[in-house]
Amino acid sequence: MAALLSLVAVAAPTAHADAVDSTFLSALKGKGINFASPQAAIIAGHEVCDELDLGRQSSDVATDVTKNSNLDGYHAGFFVGVSIAAFCPRHGQ
């Protein structure tokens, strides 16, 4: 996860993606969360779900995002939340 999240903060153009990916990318852009590429953002979002599938808590995943990126706690929490909403709503509250 650290390698993927280290890509945060480089501006990315909009990708040709399906509706879920496009909505996810738009939500990130709206909060000023940028990745090296749209694909990197999508992969990192799926990695959040993979961590949750392993039984980790969303707060712990958000802490990892904060440690491994330039995102503060608020933006890391937003990233985890929007990743869940887009790619693994089964983990939503």
Biopython code that builds the backbone (N, CA, C, O; Angstrom):
import numpy as np
from Bio.PDB.StructureBuilder import StructureBuilder

atoms = [
    (1, "MET", "N", (0.826, -1.180, 0.000)),
    (1, "MET", "CA", (0.000, 0.000, 0.000)),
    (1, "MET", "C", (0.872, 1.247, 0.000)),
    (1, "MET", "O", (0.519, 2.239, -0.638)),
    (2, "ALA", "N", (1.976, 1.223, 0.682)),
    (2, "ALA", "CA", (2.832, 2.404, 0.763)),
    (2, "ALA", "C", (3.296, 2.848, -0.611)),
    (2, "ALA", "O", (3.312, 4.043, -0.906)),
    (3, "ALA", "N", (3.670, 1.904, -1.449)),
    (3, "ALA", "CA", (4.145, 2.265, -2.786)),
    (3, "ALA", "C", (3.053, 2.940, -3.590)),
    (3, "ALA", "O", (3.312, 3.911, -4.302)),
    (4, "LEU", "N", (1.853, 2.442, -3.484)),
    (4, "LEU", "CA", (0.754, 3.037, -4.233)),
    (4, "LEU", "C", (0.433, 4.424, -3.720)),
    (4, "LEU", "O", (0.200, 5.344, -4.504)),
    (5, "LEU", "N", (0.420, 4.577, -2.424)),
    (5, "LEU", "CA", (0.037, 5.856, -1.845)),
    (5, "LEU", "C", (1.130, 6.900, -1.962)),
    (5, "LEU", "O", (0.862, 8.094, -1.829)),
    (6, "SER", "N", (2.355, 6.469, -2.208)),
    (6, "SER", "CA", (3.422, 7.444, -2.396)),
    (6, "SER", "C", (3.242, 8.214, -3.692)),
    (6, "SER", "O", (3.920, 9.215, -3.920)),
    (7, "LEU", "N", (2.338, 7.757, -4.537)),
    (7, "LEU", "CA", (2.067, 8.437, -5.795)),
    (7, "LEU", "C", (1.116, 9.613, -5.628)),
    (7, "LEU", "O", (0.881, 10.360, -6.578)),
    (8, "VAL", "N", (0.574, 9.783, -4.441)),
    (8, "VAL", "CA", (-0.351, 10.882, -4.191)),
    (8, "VAL", "C", (0.372, 12.209, -4.371)),
    (8, "VAL", "O", (1.556, 12.333, -4.056)),
    (9, "ALA", "N", (-0.353, 13.196, -4.880)),
    (9, "ALA", "CA", (0.084, 14.588, -4.954)),
    (9, "ALA", "C", (0.627, 15.007, -6.300)),
    (9, "ALA", "O", (1.036, 16.158, -6.452)),
    (10, "VAL", "N", (0.649, 14.137, -7.275)),
    (10, "VAL", "CA", (1.037, 14.541, -8.616)),
    (10, "VAL", "C", (-0.245, 14.684, -9.415)),
    (10, "VAL", "O", (-1.049, 13.753, -9.460)),
    (11, "ALA", "N", (-0.448, 15.818, -10.039)),
    (11, "ALA", "CA", (-1.692, 16.069, -10.769)),
    (11, "ALA", "C", (-1.897, 15.022, -11.846)),
    (11, "ALA", "O", (-0.947, 14.583, -12.494)),
    (12, "ALA", "N", (-3.161, 14.625, -12.031)),
    (12, "ALA", "CA", (-3.477, 13.580, -12.997)),
    (12, "ALA", "C", (-4.594, 14.027, -13.918)),
    (12, "ALA", "O", (-5.553, 14.659, -13.476)),
    (13, "PRO", "N", (-4.474, 13.702, -15.203)),
    (13, "PRO", "CA", (-5.570, 13.989, -16.125)),
    (13, "PRO", "C", (-6.713, 13.010, -15.914)),
    (13, "PRO", "O", (-6.534, 11.952, -15.311)),
    (14, "THR", "N", (-7.869, 13.364, -16.406)),
    (14, "THR", "CA", (-9.019, 12.481, -16.286)),
    (14, "THR", "C", (-8.834, 11.281, -17.201)),
    (14, "THR", "O", (-8.436, 11.434, -18.356)),
    (15, "ALA", "N", (-9.119, 10.100, -16.696)),
    (15, "ALA", "CA", (-8.953, 8.870, -17.462)),
    (15, "ALA", "C", (-10.241, 8.492, -18.157)),
    (15, "ALA", "O", (-11.326, 8.958, -17.808)),
    (16, "HIS", "N", (-10.092, 7.634, -19.148)),
    (16, "HIS", "CA", (-11.262, 7.005, -19.744)),
    (16, "HIS", "C", (-11.603, 5.847, -18.816)),
    (16, "HIS", "O", (-10.896, 4.839, -18.790)),
    (17, "ALA", "N", (-12.651, 5.984, -18.077)),
    (17, "ALA", "CA", (-12.994, 4.986, -17.072)),
    (17, "ALA", "C", (-14.494, 4.783, -17.062)),
    (17, "ALA", "O", (-15.254, 5.571, -17.624)),
    (18, "ASP", "N", (-14.899, 3.711, -16.413)),
    (18, "ASP", "CA", (-16.334, 3.485, -16.300)),
    (18, "ASP", "C", (-16.931, 4.482, -15.308)),
    (18, "ASP", "O", (-16.213, 5.292, -14.721)),
    (19, "ALA", "N", (-18.226, 4.416, -15.132)),
    (19, "ALA", "CA", (-18.931, 5.406, -14.309)),
    (19, "ALA", "C", (-18.450, 5.409, -12.861)),
    (19, "ALA", "O", (-18.303, 6.476, -12.264)),
    (20, "VAL", "N", (-18.204, 4.240, -12.291)),
    (20, "VAL", "CA", (-17.748, 4.175, -10.897)),
    (20, "VAL", "C", (-16.373, 4.816, -10.774)),
    (20, "VAL", "O", (-16.132, 5.629, -9.881)),
    (21, "ASP", "N", (-15.478, 4.442, -11.676)),
    (21, "ASP", "CA", (-14.137, 5.023, -11.645)),
    (21, "ASP", "C", (-14.193, 6.535, -11.832)),
    (21, "ASP", "O", (-13.501, 7.279, -11.136)),
    (22, "SER", "N", (-15.009, 6.982, -12.764)),
    (22, "SER", "CA", (-15.117, 8.421, -13.028)),
    (22, "SER", "C", (-15.645, 9.174, -11.814)),
    (22, "SER", "O", (-15.146, 10.249, -11.481)),
    (23, "THR", "N", (-16.651, 8.613, -11.155)),
    (23, "THR", "CA", (-17.201, 9.242, -9.955)),
    (23, "THR", "C", (-16.155, 9.286, -8.848)),
    (23, "THR", "O", (-16.011, 10.297, -8.160)),
    (24, "PHE", "N", (-15.431, 8.193, -8.680)),
    (24, "PHE", "CA", (-14.355, 8.112, -7.687)),
    (24, "PHE", "C", (-13.300, 9.183, -7.956)),
    (24, "PHE", "O", (-12.910, 9.923, -7.053)),
    (25, "LEU", "N", (-12.846, 9.258, -9.196)),
    (25, "LEU", "CA", (-11.816, 10.233, -9.557)),
    (25, "LEU", "C", (-12.305, 11.664, -9.375)),
    (25, "LEU", "O", (-11.547, 12.533, -8.943)),
    (26, "SER", "N", (-13.560, 11.907, -9.703)),
    (26, "SER", "CA", (-14.132, 13.251, -9.519)),
    (26, "SER", "C", (-14.196, 13.631, -8.046)),
    (26, "SER", "O", (-13.923, 14.775, -7.681)),
    (27, "ALA", "N", (-14.557, 12.665, -7.199)),
    (27, "ALA", "CA", (-14.612, 12.935, -5.761)),
    (27, "ALA", "C", (-13.223, 13.286, -5.230)),
    (27, "ALA", "O", (-13.076, 14.210, -4.430)),
    (28, "LEU", "N", (-12.209, 12.548, -5.675)),
    (28, "LEU", "CA", (-10.844, 12.850, -5.241)),
    (28, "LEU", "C", (-10.423, 14.235, -5.709)),
    (28, "LEU", "O", (-9.866, 15.021, -4.943)),
    (29, "LYS", "N", (-10.692, 14.517, -6.962)),
    (29, "LYS", "CA", (-10.322, 15.823, -7.519)),
    (29, "LYS", "C", (-11.011, 16.949, -6.755)),
    (29, "LYS", "O", (-10.410, 17.992, -6.498)),
    (30, "GLY", "N", (-12.281, 16.733, -6.393)),
    (30, "GLY", "CA", (-13.039, 17.741, -5.660)),
    (30, "GLY", "C", (-12.441, 18.074, -4.303)),
    (30, "GLY", "O", (-12.647, 19.172, -3.785)),
    (31, "LYS", "N", (-11.705, 17.139, -3.727)),
    (31, "LYS", "CA", (-11.050, 17.368, -2.430)),
    (31, "LYS", "C", (-9.565, 17.692, -2.589)),
    (31, "LYS", "O", (-8.839, 17.813, -1.602)),
    (32, "GLY", "N", (-9.119, 17.831, -3.848)),
    (32, "GLY", "CA", (-7.716, 18.168, -4.073)),
    (32, "GLY", "C", (-6.760, 17.020, -3.843)),
    (32, "GLY", "O", (-5.582, 17.238, -3.563)),
    (33, "ILE", "N", (-7.258, 15.783, -3.959)),
    (33, "ILE", "CA", (-6.418, 14.599, -3.796)),
    (33, "ILE", "C", (-6.011, 14.143, -5.189)),
    (33, "ILE", "O", (-6.854, 13.728, -5.984)),
    (34, "ASN", "N", (-4.722, 14.222, -5.480)),
    (34, "ASN", "CA", (-4.219, 13.915, -6.814)),
    (34, "ASN", "C", (-3.211, 12.778, -6.780)),
    (34, "ASN", "O", (-2.443, 12.635, -5.829)),
    (35, "PHE", "N", (-3.227, 11.983, -7.819)),
    (35, "PHE", "CA", (-2.300, 10.872, -7.995)),
    (35, "PHE", "C", (-1.513, 11.076, -9.279)),
    (35, "PHE", "O", (-1.850, 11.934, -10.095)),
    (36, "ALA", "N", (-0.472, 10.291, -9.452)),
    (36, "ALA", "CA", (0.353, 10.371, -10.655)),
    (36, "ALA", "C", (-0.453, 10.071, -11.906)),
    (36, "ALA", "O", (-0.175, 10.610, -12.977)),
    (37, "SER", "N", (-1.450, 9.211, -11.767)),
    (37, "SER", "CA", (-2.324, 8.873, -12.891)),
    (37, "SER", "C", (-3.671, 8.435, -12.344)),
    (37, "SER", "O", (-3.771, 8.043, -11.181)),
    (38, "PRO", "N", (-4.698, 8.497, -13.163)),
    (38, "PRO", "CA", (-5.996, 7.983, -12.720)),
    (38, "PRO", "C", (-5.916, 6.506, -12.338)),
    (38, "PRO", "O", (-6.546, 6.077, -11.372)),
    (39, "GLN", "N", (-5.146, 5.738, -13.090)),
    (39, "GLN", "CA", (-5.010, 4.313, -12.790)),
    (39, "GLN", "C", (-4.391, 4.095, -11.416)),
    (39, "GLN", "O", (-4.797, 3.187, -10.692)),
    (40, "ALA", "N", (-3.414, 4.918, -11.052)),
    (40, "ALA", "CA", (-2.792, 4.792, -9.732)),
    (40, "ALA", "C", (-3.807, 5.062, -8.628)),
    (40, "ALA", "O", (-3.805, 4.379, -7.604)),
    (41, "ALA", "N", (-4.665, 6.042, -8.825)),
    (41, "ALA", "CA", (-5.700, 6.344, -7.834)),
    (41, "ALA", "C", (-6.669, 5.179, -7.695)),
    (41, "ALA", "O", (-7.031, 4.791, -6.584)),
    (42, "ILE", "N", (-7.084, 4.627, -8.820)),
    (42, "ILE", "CA", (-8.034, 3.510, -8.810)),
    (42, "ILE", "C", (-7.413, 2.291, -8.142)),
    (42, "ILE", "O", (-8.069, 1.617, -7.347)),
    (43, "ILE", "N", (-6.163, 2.004, -8.457)),
    (43, "ILE", "CA", (-5.475, 0.872, -7.831)),
    (43, "ILE", "C", (-5.386, 1.083, -6.321)),
    (43, "ILE", "O", (-5.641, 0.156, -5.552)),
    (44, "ALA", "N", (-5.027, 2.286, -5.893)),
    (44, "ALA", "CA", (-4.936, 2.571, -4.457)),
    (44, "ALA", "C", (-6.296, 2.430, -3.781)),
    (44, "ALA", "O", (-6.382, 1.948, -2.652)),
    (45, "GLY", "N", (-7.355, 2.847, -4.465)),
    (45, "GLY", "CA", (-8.698, 2.683, -3.921)),
    (45, "GLY", "C", (-9.058, 1.221, -3.722)),
    (45, "GLY", "O", (-9.657, 0.851, -2.712)),
    (46, "HIS", "N", (-8.690, 0.392, -4.693)),
    (46, "HIS", "CA", (-8.939, -1.045, -4.557)),
    (46, "HIS", "C", (-8.072, -1.654, -3.456)),
    (46, "HIS", "O", (-8.484, -2.608, -2.796)),
    (47, "GLU", "N", (-6.880, -1.109, -3.259)),
    (47, "GLU", "CA", (-6.017, -1.593, -2.186)),
    (47, "GLU", "C", (-6.654, -1.336, -0.820)),
    (47, "GLU", "O", (-6.503, -2.148, 0.092)),
    (48, "VAL", "N", (-7.355, -0.232, -0.671)),
    (48, "VAL", "CA", (-8.103, 0.025, 0.564)),
    (48, "VAL", "C", (-9.068, -1.134, 0.810)),
    (48, "VAL", "O", (-9.144, -1.662, 1.919)),
    (49, "CYS", "N", (-9.796, -1.520, -0.223)),
    (49, "CYS", "CA", (-10.758, -2.622, -0.088)),
    (49, "CYS", "C", (-10.058, -3.930, 0.248)),
    (49, "CYS", "O", (-10.551, -4.710, 1.063)),
    (50, "ASP", "N", (-8.904, -4.172, -0.381)),
    (50, "ASP", "CA", (-8.147, -5.391, -0.082)),
    (50, "ASP", "C", (-7.765, -5.441, 1.390)),
    (50, "ASP", "O", (-7.863, -6.493, 2.023)),
    (51, "GLU", "N", (-7.332, -4.317, 1.934)),
    (51, "GLU", "CA", (-6.966, -4.262, 3.352)),
    (51, "GLU", "C", (-8.184, -4.536, 4.243)),
    (51, "GLU", "O", (-8.083, -5.257, 5.235)),
    (52, "LEU", "N", (-9.312, -3.968, 3.888)),
    (52, "LEU", "CA", (-10.539, -4.200, 4.659)),
    (52, "LEU", "C", (-10.987, -5.648, 4.548)),
    (52, "LEU", "O", (-11.487, -6.223, 5.515)),
    (53, "ASP", "N", (-10.808, -6.240, 3.369)),
    (53, "ASP", "CA", (-11.148, -7.655, 3.185)),
    (53, "ASP", "C", (-10.311, -8.550, 4.091)),
    (53, "ASP", "O", (-10.745, -9.638, 4.470)),
    (54, "LEU", "N", (-9.115, -8.092, 4.437)),
    (54, "LEU", "CA", (-8.244, -8.848, 5.332)),
    (54, "LEU", "C", (-8.627, -8.669, 6.800)),
    (54, "LEU", "O", (-8.004, -9.257, 7.685)),
    (55, "GLY", "N", (-9.651, -7.856, 7.055)),
    (55, "GLY", "CA", (-10.133, -7.674, 8.417)),
    (55, "GLY", "C", (-9.640, -6.425, 9.115)),
    (55, "GLY", "O", (-9.925, -6.222, 10.295)),
    (56, "ARG", "N", (-8.908, -5.587, 8.408)),
    (56, "ARG", "CA", (-8.434, -4.343, 9.014)),
    (56, "ARG", "C", (-9.582, -3.366, 9.168)),
    (56, "ARG", "O", (-10.553, -3.414, 8.414)),
    (57, "GLN", "N", (-9.471, -2.483, 10.139)),
    (57, "GLN", "CA", (-10.464, -1.445, 10.380)),
    (57, "GLN", "C", (-10.186, -0.254, 9.464)),
    (57, "GLN", "O", (-9.035, 0.042, 9.144)),
    (58, "SER", "N", (-11.249, 0.420, 9.052)),
    (58, "SER", "CA", (-11.074, 1.564, 8.152)),
    (58, "SER", "C", (-10.209, 2.652, 8.788)),
    (58, "SER", "O", (-9.453, 3.325, 8.087)),
    (59, "SER", "N", (-10.309, 2.828, 10.089)),
    (59, "SER", "CA", (-9.482, 3.843, 10.755)),
    (59, "SER", "C", (-8.001, 3.485, 10.688)),
    (59, "SER", "O", (-7.154, 4.369, 10.559)),
    (60, "ASP", "N", (-7.686, 2.198, 10.774)),
    (60, "ASP", "CA", (-6.290, 1.765, 10.663)),
    (60, "ASP", "C", (-5.768, 1.958, 9.242)),
    (60, "ASP", "O", (-4.617, 2.346, 9.043)),
    (61, "VAL", "N", (-6.617, 1.685, 8.264)),
    (61, "VAL", "CA", (-6.223, 1.893, 6.871)),
    (61, "VAL", "C", (-5.994, 3.385, 6.627)),
    (61, "VAL", "O", (-5.034, 3.762, 5.955)),
    (62, "ALA", "N", (-6.862, 4.226, 7.163)),
    (62, "ALA", "CA", (-6.692, 5.676, 7.011)),
    (62, "ALA", "C", (-5.393, 6.145, 7.665)),
    (62, "ALA", "O", (-4.718, 7.028, 7.135)),
    (63, "THR", "N", (-5.040, 5.567, 8.801)),
    (63, "THR", "CA", (-3.770, 5.904, 9.445)),
    (63, "THR", "C", (-2.603, 5.538, 8.542)),
    (63, "THR", "O", (-1.644, 6.301, 8.425)),
    (64, "ASP", "N", (-2.679, 4.370, 7.901)),
    (64, "ASP", "CA", (-1.631, 3.971, 6.957)),
    (64, "ASP", "C", (-1.544, 4.941, 5.786)),
    (64, "ASP", "O", (-0.450, 5.288, 5.341)),
    (65, "VAL", "N", (-2.692, 5.376, 5.291)),
    (65, "VAL", "CA", (-2.706, 6.336, 4.187)),
    (65, "VAL", "C", (-1.997, 7.617, 4.622)),
    (65, "VAL", "O", (-1.196, 8.170, 3.868)),
    (66, "THR", "N", (-2.283, 8.086, 5.823)),
    (66, "THR", "CA", (-1.640, 9.299, 6.330)),
    (66, "THR", "C", (-0.128, 9.119, 6.426)),
    (66, "THR", "O", (0.634, 10.011, 6.053)),
    (67, "LYS", "N", (0.300, 7.970, 6.926)),
    (67, "LYS", "CA", (1.732, 7.710, 7.102)),
    (67, "LYS", "C", (2.466, 7.572, 5.773)),
    (67, "LYS", "O", (3.643, 7.917, 5.675)),
    (68, "ASN", "N", (1.775, 7.068, 4.749)),
    (68, "ASN", "CA", (2.434, 6.724, 3.492)),
    (68, "ASN", "C", (2.117, 7.675, 2.348)),
    (68, "ASN", "O", (2.323, 7.341, 1.181)),
    (69, "SER", "N", (1.624, 8.842, 2.677)),
    (69, "SER", "CA", (1.283, 9.815, 1.641)),
    (69, "SER", "C", (1.467, 11.212, 2.216)),
    (69, "SER", "O", (1.914, 11.382, 3.350)),
    (70, "ASN", "N", (1.121, 12.190, 1.423)),
    (70, "ASN", "CA", (1.159, 13.566, 1.919)),
    (70, "ASN", "C", (-0.215, 14.030, 2.388)),
    (70, "ASN", "O", (-0.427, 15.227, 2.587)),
    (71, "LEU", "N", (-1.147, 13.103, 2.566)),
    (71, "LEU", "CA", (-2.497, 13.461, 2.997)),
    (71, "LEU", "C", (-2.560, 13.608, 4.511)),
    (71, "LEU", "O", (-1.956, 12.830, 5.250)),
    (72, "ASP", "N", (-3.299, 14.616, 4.959)),
    (72, "ASP", "CA", (-3.557, 14.750, 6.389)),
    (72, "ASP", "C", (-4.662, 13.766, 6.777)),
    (72, "ASP", "O", (-5.208, 13.066, 5.924)),
    (73, "GLY", "N", (-4.979, 13.723, 8.055)),
    (73, "GLY", "CA", (-5.974, 12.773, 8.540)),
    (73, "GLY", "C", (-7.332, 12.927, 7.887)),
    (73, "GLY", "O", (-7.982, 11.935, 7.555)),
    (74, "TYR", "N", (-7.766, 14.168, 7.699)),
    (74, "TYR", "CA", (-9.064, 14.412, 7.072)),
    (74, "TYR", "C", (-9.099, 13.846, 5.656)),
    (74, "TYR", "O", (-10.027, 13.121, 5.297)),
    (75, "HIS", "N", (-8.093, 14.175, 4.856)),
    (75, "HIS", "CA", (-8.077, 13.726, 3.464)),
    (75, "HIS", "C", (-7.842, 12.217, 3.353)),
    (75, "HIS", "O", (-8.373, 11.574, 2.447)),
    (76, "ALA", "N", (-7.057, 11.654, 4.263)),
    (76, "ALA", "CA", (-6.864, 10.204, 4.271)),
    (76, "ALA", "C", (-8.181, 9.503, 4.591)),
    (76, "ALA", "O", (-8.529, 8.507, 3.957)),
    (77, "GLY", "N", (-8.907, 10.022, 5.570)),
    (77, "GLY", "CA", (-10.212, 9.453, 5.900)),
    (77, "GLY", "C", (-11.188, 9.578, 4.749)),
    (77, "GLY", "O", (-11.959, 8.658, 4.476)),
    (78, "PHE", "N", (-11.156, 10.719, 4.073)),
    (78, "PHE", "CA", (-12.009, 10.904, 2.900)),
    (78, "PHE", "C", (-11.640, 9.894, 1.822)),
    (78, "PHE", "O", (-12.519, 9.281, 1.217)),
    (79, "PHE", "N", (-10.340, 9.717, 1.581)),
    (79, "PHE", "CA", (-9.895, 8.764, 0.563)),
    (79, "PHE", "C", (-10.398, 7.354, 0.882)),
    (79, "PHE", "O", (-10.906, 6.660, 0.001)),
    (80, "VAL", "N", (-10.257, 6.940, 2.121)),
    (80, "VAL", "CA", (-10.743, 5.610, 2.515)),
    (80, "VAL", "C", (-12.255, 5.533, 2.334)),
    (80, "VAL", "O", (-12.762, 4.545, 1.804)),
    (81, "GLY", "N", (-12.971, 6.550, 2.763)),
    (81, "GLY", "CA", (-14.430, 6.542, 2.642)),
    (81, "GLY", "C", (-14.911, 6.497, 1.209)),
    (81, "GLY", "O", (-15.831, 5.745, 0.887)),
    (82, "VAL", "N", (-14.304, 7.290, 0.344)),
    (82, "VAL", "CA", (-14.731, 7.304, -1.053)),
    (82, "VAL", "C", (-14.309, 6.012, -1.752)),
    (82, "VAL", "O", (-14.988, 5.560, -2.674)),
    (83, "SER", "N", (-13.203, 5.418, -1.326)),
    (83, "SER", "CA", (-12.792, 4.116, -1.873)),
    (83, "SER", "C", (-13.817, 3.046, -1.515)),
    (83, "SER", "O", (-14.187, 2.224, -2.353)),
    (84, "ILE", "N", (-14.271, 3.064, -0.272)),
    (84, "ILE", "CA", (-15.289, 2.110, 0.170)),
    (84, "ILE", "C", (-16.577, 2.318, -0.616)),
    (84, "ILE", "O", (-17.166, 1.361, -1.119)),
    (85, "ALA", "N", (-17.010, 3.557, -0.719)),
    (85, "ALA", "CA", (-18.261, 3.849, -1.429)),
    (85, "ALA", "C", (-18.196, 3.402, -2.884)),
    (85, "ALA", "O", (-19.179, 2.900, -3.428)),
    (86, "ALA", "N", (-17.049, 3.582, -3.508)),
    (86, "ALA", "CA", (-16.920, 3.258, -4.929)),
    (86, "ALA", "C", (-16.681, 1.781, -5.181)),
    (86, "ALA", "O", (-17.326, 1.189, -6.047)),
    (87, "PHE", "N", (-15.765, 1.182, -4.438)),
    (87, "PHE", "CA", (-15.261, -0.135, -4.815)),
    (87, "PHE", "C", (-15.630, -1.276, -3.875)),
    (87, "PHE", "O", (-15.553, -2.440, -4.267)),
    (88, "CYS", "N", (-16.026, -0.969, -2.652)),
    (88, "CYS", "CA", (-16.382, -2.058, -1.728)),
    (88, "CYS", "C", (-17.442, -1.588, -0.735)),
    (88, "CYS", "O", (-17.201, -1.549, 0.472)),
    (89, "PRO", "N", (-18.616, -1.231, -1.255)),
    (89, "PRO", "CA", (-19.668, -0.737, -0.362)),
    (89, "PRO", "C", (-20.065, -1.745, 0.714)),
    (89, "PRO", "O", (-20.714, -1.384, 1.696)),
    (90, "ARG", "N", (-19.680, -2.998, 0.532)),
    (90, "ARG", "CA", (-19.959, -4.010, 1.567)),
    (90, "ARG", "C", (-19.278, -3.654, 2.888)),
    (90, "ARG", "O", (-19.682, -4.139, 3.945)),
    (91, "HIS", "N", (-18.249, -2.810, 2.832)),
    (91, "HIS", "CA", (-17.538, -2.392, 4.039)),
    (91, "HIS", "C", (-18.063, -1.077, 4.603)),
    (91, "HIS", "O", (-17.534, -0.570, 5.592)),
    (92, "GLY", "N", (-19.092, -0.530, 3.983)),
    (92, "GLY", "CA", (-19.674, 0.728, 4.466)),
    (92, "GLY", "C", (-20.414, 0.522, 5.763)),
    (92, "GLY", "O", (-20.831, -0.592, 6.081)),
    (93, "GLN", "N", (-20.578, 1.586, 6.507)),
    (93, "GLN", "CA", (-21.262, 1.512, 7.801)),
    (93, "GLN", "C", (-22.752, 1.603, 7.616)),
    (93, "GLN", "O", (-23.499, 1.559, 8.594)),
]
sb = StructureBuilder()
sb.init_structure("model")
sb.init_model(0)
sb.init_chain("A")
sb.init_seg("    ")
for serial, (resi, resn, name, xyz) in enumerate(atoms, 1):
    if name == "N":
        sb.init_residue(resn, " ", resi, " ")
    sb.init_atom(name, np.array(xyz, "f"), 0.0, 1.0, " ", f" {name:<3s}", serial, name[0])
structure = sb.get_structure()
